[in-house]
Amino acid sequence: MDWSSEEVEAFKELYITHGKDFRAIAQHLPQRTPAEAMMFYYRYDPGKLGVALARCSVFFIVMLGDRGG
């Protein structure tokens, strides 16, 4: 089953909050299983998820600080 645009947007927002916790993501998407959420993450066009992934990275850098050398 294809993902609706609403599900894609919800996934992006949920990914920002939950990262790769696909079980938590699927709990907010009633028609999706954790396996479907994981497959979506690994198969979906990374460019379309890019904004969410970039926002997630910025969030963690702000929250955890830049721990790089």
Helices and strands as residue ranges (DSSP letters): H 5-18, H 22-27, H 34-43, H 46-64
